[in-house]
Amino acid sequence: QVQLVESGGGLVQPGGSLRLSCAASGSILRLYAMGWYRQAPGKQREWVGTLRVDGTTNYADSVKGRFTISRDNGKNTLYLQMNSLKPEDTAVYYCNFKTYSVPQENYWGQGTQVTVSS
């Protein structure tokens, strides 16, 4: 069974950095485009960025230049490196497939909480 498990969240001060991980099963990361998403309390879930199979990336304007998505196929892990964090980055962060060939609704997990505050 395919599983996506997020980890690495925590409390960080504005301007700080945090690295999130998304553990995926088997060859998932080599076969499908993957995305990071986030949801703040009382708000809709929003798209953060995408890592395609060919290694290219795209990011939401709100995080462009500060966040970087990468993967380690050997460890079956997707990463989100977050730098220059702002209070508005506070949210629960999720990873998921980013392709119409796989229904996202089947794979939302618990996410990992990121809180940016002094």
SVG drawing of the C-alpha trace seen along z (x, -y; Angstrom):
<svg xmlns="http://www.w3.org/2000/svg" viewBox="-12 -37 32 39">
<polyline fill="none" stroke="black" stroke-width="0.4" points="0.0,0.0 1.3,-3.5 1.9,-5.7 3.0,-9.3 4.2,-10.3 5.3,-13.9 7.7,-14.8 10.2,-17.5 7.9,-20.3 8.3,-22.4 8.6,-25.9 11.0,-28.3 11.7,-32.0 11.1,-34.4 14.0,-34.3 14.9,-30.8 15.0,-27.6 13.4,-24.2 13.6,-21.0 10.5,-18.9 10.5,-15.3 7.9,-13.2 8.6,-9.4 7.2,-7.6 7.0,-4.0 8.9,-2.2 9.6,-4.0 6.9,-6.6 9.2,-9.6 10.8,-8.4 7.4,-7.8 5.2,-10.7 5.3,-14.5 5.0,-15.4 3.8,-18.5 3.9,-20.2 0.8,-21.9 -0.1,-23.8 -3.2,-24.7 -3.4,-27.3 -6.2,-27.0 -9.5,-28.2 -8.1,-28.5 -8.2,-26.5 -5.3,-24.2 -3.0,-25.9 -0.3,-24.6 3.3,-25.4 5.4,-23.8 5.9,-20.9 8.8,-18.6 8.4,-16.9 9.8,-13.6 12.5,-15.3 13.6,-17.2 12.2,-20.6 10.3,-22.6 7.7,-25.3 6.7,-27.3 3.9,-29.6 4.8,-33.3 4.5,-33.5 7.5,-31.1 9.5,-31.5 13.2,-32.2 12.8,-30.9 11.6,-27.3 13.3,-24.5 11.8,-21.0 14.2,-18.1 14.2,-14.3 16.5,-11.4 15.3,-8.5 17.6,-6.1 15.9,-7.0 12.4,-7.3 12.1,-10.7 10.8,-14.1 12.1,-17.3 11.0,-20.8 13.8,-23.1 12.3,-26.3 14.5,-29.4 13.8,-33.0 10.6,-31.8 7.8,-34.3 4.9,-34.1 2.5,-33.7 4.3,-30.4 2.7,-28.9 0.5,-26.0 0.2,-22.2 2.3,-21.0 1.4,-18.1 3.0,-16.2 0.9,-14.5 0.9,-13.4 0.8,-16.3 -0.7,-14.5 -4.2,-13.8 -3.3,-10.2 -3.5,-9.7 -6.4,-11.0 -5.0,-13.2 -8.0,-12.6 -6.7,-9.1 -3.3,-10.1 -3.7,-13.1 -2.0,-12.2 -1.6,-13.9 0.8,-16.5 3.4,-18.2 2.9,-21.4 5.2,-24.4 4.9,-27.4 6.9,-30.5 6.9,-32.8 9.2,-34.8"/>
</svg>
